[in-house]
Amino acid sequence: MIDRSHFFSSPVARHTYYFLGYQLLSILAHLVILSVVIFFHFLLDHRLADIQDWIFFHGWEILILGKLLSLGVMSRFLGILSIERSPLLHILSVSKGIFRIEVLTSMVIMLIGLMIVGKPLLQPTYKWSFYPLLISYLGNFVLLGSDALVVLVLNRTIPLKRKRWSLEVVFFSILSFCVHKLIFLFGLKWDAHIVFSFVLILYCLRLRGEFVWLHSLLLIAGFMAPLFTLFGLDPLWGSRFSPFAFSNGVTTLEFSVFVVLIIGFFRAKRLNLIPS
């Protein structure tokens, strides 16, 4: 018989409690910010359509602020697990990791593959504007990076067996996708490719042995965020403010195939099946 008391106090369960709590904090922060925004719009006697448009065009600012607020609150709870006064900053300082060339190789391979499959073209109606590109990049960076940071802290403070790590990666990726899709019902590109983006980013937290953040940071900052921003895969705005768009359309199927191939490449490198 399964010992229920042991199960609910296991590392997997504790990770789930904290990660789910963080996602609930994100929802709460988002609702509070939206309530304040809507309140002031109604004071100014704005139409409902104008309010909806404002929320859509400033959705990334709202998400960034909500994520930072929820991270600040979550850091207080995570402090219970650590003797450090600032567990997030401490873990960032001690878990950088060593750069591995296979991460850069995987980014180049996936980019070339997506370019070949999707055949991106410059959008004929695109008008250059720096701010939408900047805020889209920052928003995607915070969206992907904040969840990865929480998972990193949980695994550094509450160790998890490797055989359960893969299940956690998939489960937390799906959970994060569902929560954000619930928050941004009006998002134009909240497709399942976001799930596979999370899977790859979380997987990179533990390429070799210990949990480190360098590889996931490189993947987000150097590949995922620019890809979403520049090539019309932005989950909130789609291709509305992107200079390029895939003429063939990159579906979840193509994206997932590349992610699975990259993870297979990482595993082969870890097992020394591919020479350095």
N, C-alpha and C positions, 0 to 999 in steps of 0.2 A: 504494500500500500504506500501511496505517496504521502510523505509527511507535509501537510499543508502549511504548518507553521514555518517549517524550513523553506518551503517553496516561496512563500510571501516575504521572506527575509533574505532570499538569495540575491546575489549580485544582479542577475537579470531583472528580477522584480524591482529592485531598488533603482536600477537604471531607468526602468520604465516609469516609475513614480516621478522621478526627477524630470525626465524628458517630457512626459505628459504635462507635468506641472508647469514647465517652461512654456510649452505650447499654449496652455490655458492662460498664462500670464500675457503672452503675445496677443491672444484674442481679446483679453480684457483691456490691455493698453490700446489696442486698435479701436475698440468700441468707445473708450473714453475720449480719445483724440477726435474720432468722428463726431461724437456727441457735442464736443466743444465747437468744432467747425460748423456743424449744422445749426447750433444755437445762435452763433453770431451771424450766419447767413440769414436766418429768419428774422433776427433783429434788424437787419438791413433790408428786409422785405424782398429778398431775392426769390425768384421762381424756383420750383423744384427741379426743373430741367437744368437751370443754371448751376444749382448746387451739385447735381449729379455730374455735370461736365467738370466743375472745379475739382471734385473728388477724384475723377478719372485722371485729369491732367496733373494732379498733385499726389497721385497715389503712391509714388515712390518715396516722396518726402514723408508721407504718413507712415509708410512701412518702416523706413529707416528710424524715425523717431520712436515708433512703437517697439521695434526690436531692441534699440539701445536702452529704453526704459525697462523692458522685461529682462534684459541681460543684467542691468544694474540690480534689480530686485533679486534675480536668481543668484547673483554672486553672493548675496547675503545668506541664502539657504545653503549654497555650496560651501560656505565658510564653516558650516557645522562639520563637514567631512574632513577638514584640513586644520592643521595647527597654525597655518599661515594667516595673517590678517587680510591679505588680498590673494586668495587662491588662484584667481584667473591670471593675474599678473605673474605670480610665482610659477605657475605651470608654463606660461608662455616663455619665461626666462630659462627654464631648465629642460624644455622639450622641443627645442628647435629641430634637431636631427641633422643628418648629413645629406647633402645634395646627391641624388642618384640620377645618372644620365638617362635611365630608362623613362623617367617622368617626362623629360624634355622630348625624348624620342616618341613617346606615346602621343604627346600633344601635336607634334608635327605629322605623325601618321594619321591621326584622327582628323586634323584640319585638311590635309590633302584629300583624304577619303571623302569628307563632306563636300569639298569643292568639286570633286569629280562627279559625285552622285547628284548634288543639288544644283550645280551650274549657276552660281550667283551672278546676278546682273544689277547694274546701277538702276535704281528706281527713277523713271523719267520724271515723276512729279516731286522728287525729293528736293527740298530747299535746305541748304546748310544752316544749322543752328547748333551752337556748341552746348548750350545748357541741357537740352533734352538728352544728348549723348552722354554728358557727364553724369547727370542724375540717374540715368538708366544704368550706367556702369556701376555707380556707387550702390544703387539699390540692389542690383543682382549680386554684387559682392557681399553686401550685408545679409541678404536673404540666404545665400548659400554658406557664407562663412560663419554666421552667428550660430546656426544649428550645429555645424561641425565643431565649433569651439566648445559648446556644451557637451557634446559627445566625447570630445577629447578629455575634458576635465573629469567627466564621470569615469572614464576608463583609466585615468591616471590615479584617481583616488579610490575607486572600487574596482580592483582587477577582475577581469573576465576571462574565462577560458577561451582559447582560440577557436575551438569548434563551435562555440556559441556566438562568436563575434560576427560570423557571416549572417546568421539569422537576425542579429540585432541591426546590422547594416540595412538589410532589406526592410525589416519592420519599421525602423525609425524613418527611413526614406519615404515609405508609403504614408506613414503617420504625418510627417511634415508636409507632404504634398496635399493630403486631404485637408489639413488645417488651413493652409494658405489658400487653397481653392475655395474653402468656405468663407474666408475673410474677403477675398477679392472675387466676388461672383461676376463682376463685370470685366474681368481680365480677358484679353483677346487670345492669349496663347498659353493658358494653364493646361497644357497637355501632359501626357504621361512621360514625355521626354525629360520633364523636371525630376521625376522619380529616378530615372537612370543617371541623371546628373548628380543627384544626392548620393546614389549608390557608389558611383566612381569616386566622389570626393571623400566620403566616409571611408571607403576601402583604402584610400591613399593615406589615411591616418596611421595605418599599421602595415606598411609595405614589408618591413623587416623587423620582427621582434617587438621593440618598444613602440609606444604611441608617440608620434611627433607631428608637428603642424606644418613643417616646411613644404612638404610635397603637396598637401591639399591647398595651401596658400598659393603656390605656383600654378596649380591647376585652375584655381578660381580666378586669380588676378591676370594670368597670362593666357588663359584659353576660354573658360566658360563665360565669364562676364563680358569680354570683348565679342565673343561669338554671338551671345544673345543680343547685345546692343547693336552691333553693326550689321547682322545678317537676318534680322527680322524674327528672332526666336525669343524676344523679350516676353516673358510670361504675362506682363500687364498690358503693354502697348502693342504687342505683336510687331508688325513691320511699319507701324504708323510713323515712327521717327527714325527708322533705320535707313542708312544710305543704300544698302544692298538688300536684296531678297533672293531666295533660292527659286530659280525659274521652274525647276522640277518639283519643288516642295520636298523638304526633308521631314518625313513622318517619324512617328515613334519607333516604327519597325527598323528603319535604317539607323536611327540614333542608338537604339538598344543593341543592334548587332555590333556597332563599333565599340560600345562600352564593354560588351561581353568579350570581344576580341582583345581589348586593351587589358582587361582584368586577367584574361588567360595569358597574355604576354607577361604581365607582372608576376604571376604565379610561376611561369616557366623560368623567369629570371631568378626568382627566389629559390627555386629547386635546382638551379644551375643546369637546366635543360637547354638553355641558350647561352653560348659563350659570351663573355664580356668583350 
